[in-house]
Amino acid sequence: LGFGGSTICLRNLTTHMSSRGYNIFIAFILQKKNALIESHFFLEDVNVLYFRDLGVDISLRASNFLLNNKLFLKMRISNFLLFFIRLFFERIPTICKLFFLLKKEKIDVVHLNNGISNPVILGAVLANVPRVVSVRSLVMQSIVPRIKLLKYVDCFVACSNAAKKDFIEKYGIAAERVKVVYDGIKVDDVFNVQKKDVGRIKSEFNIKASAKVIGTVGRLIECKRQDLLILAVEKLVKMGMDIQCLIVGGAEQEEESLSWELQLKNLTMKKNLSNQIIFTGFYKNPLDLINAMDVFVLPSIGESFGIVILEAMALGVPVVAFNHGGPAEIITHNDGILVPAGDVDSLAESICKLLKDESFYKTLSFNAKKRVRMDFSLGKTAAEFDAVYKDCLR
């Protein structure tokens, strides 16, 4: 799963539901057991299981070989072979494992945290256990082969109205089958992050005492569009702003992500911004870094929600984001700034306005904290999911 928003939301929801009396099992199908994920994202009162075994590894390696072998591609038998390899080494074993888990532990509801999975739906159908699916993306991969299985899902839960609209349009799902539940955060935990650590953070990353700090948090993948923030920093420097920018997050161990990281660093060098742009890599406690920022920027355009926006708002760090998708539902006119999607000039101008207008800055900071506490608490999210689960069991 990596360390993206869907994983963080999973951690937050499961730990909170455990306190409400739920007995939670989290099953990873393709994820190898990873001590960092297990220790950092989940507590001991959540049962974490890993379904990946030798059969899944064989399936994944065979898939990689067939999809990159010119002879098999030329013979046009790759897809035929892939179907049977995945069926016998990955999907059937996963269905069986899930079926026996559901029966043994007397599971009441199966909740897919992020998208559709054939084996999970089929295993739950065979075990006669209700199915809930979270829709967390505006760029879901094509699920045409799975479209027939959508009728076996009891409830879809979209993380925003934008995600719901996109899902309905792509797959023809009836609107009444898709409920919107906004993700929430542990507001009090965020409020308790201490400002006294700001000096330590600035020292750790060699940030000048005089500089204003802006930044973003997210995996280094192209859809996060950190390049637009770099271009905005270039414009701010030309405006004469004494500014430094934290780009928080690491590349995933995939070619596309590693390539994107290289592109971002090359762009930084090309624009002569090496003194202004700081790549922190993966950081275990990103809230500490957000807390050290004067302005938080979310430069992604296809964001279905944006849990990190809530964290910044709860810390009283004003947010500038593009007026698209989930951010457009979180931010209002008096608790953050929305600019036209992809408009780097507007992005830079809005950041500049915040840093120069102290009264405006304080107003957004105060209102942002208030809005998060009122509308995006984890308790509210958990209560709504509680209602979804109980509806499925009626």
Secondary structure, 3 states (H helix, E strand, C coil): CCCCHHHHHHHHHHHHHHHCCCCCEEEECCCCCCHHHHHHHCCCCCEEEECCCHHHHHHHHHHHHHHCCHHHHHHCCHHHHHHHHHHHHHHHHHHHHHHHHHHHHCCCCEEECCCCCHHHHHHHHHCCCCEEEEECCCCCCCCHHHHHHHHHCCEEEECCHHHHHHHHHHHCCCHHHEEECCCCECHHHHHCCCHHHHHHHHHHCCCCCCCEEEEEECCCCHHHCHHHHHHHHHHHHHCCCCEEEEEEECCCCCHHHHHHHHHHHHHHHHCCCCCCEEEEECCCCHHHHHHCCCEEEECCCCCCCCHHHHHHHHCCCCEEEECCCCHHHHCCCCCCEEECCCCHHHHHHHHHHHHHCHHHHHHHHHHHHHHHHHHCEHHHHHHHHHHHHHHHHC
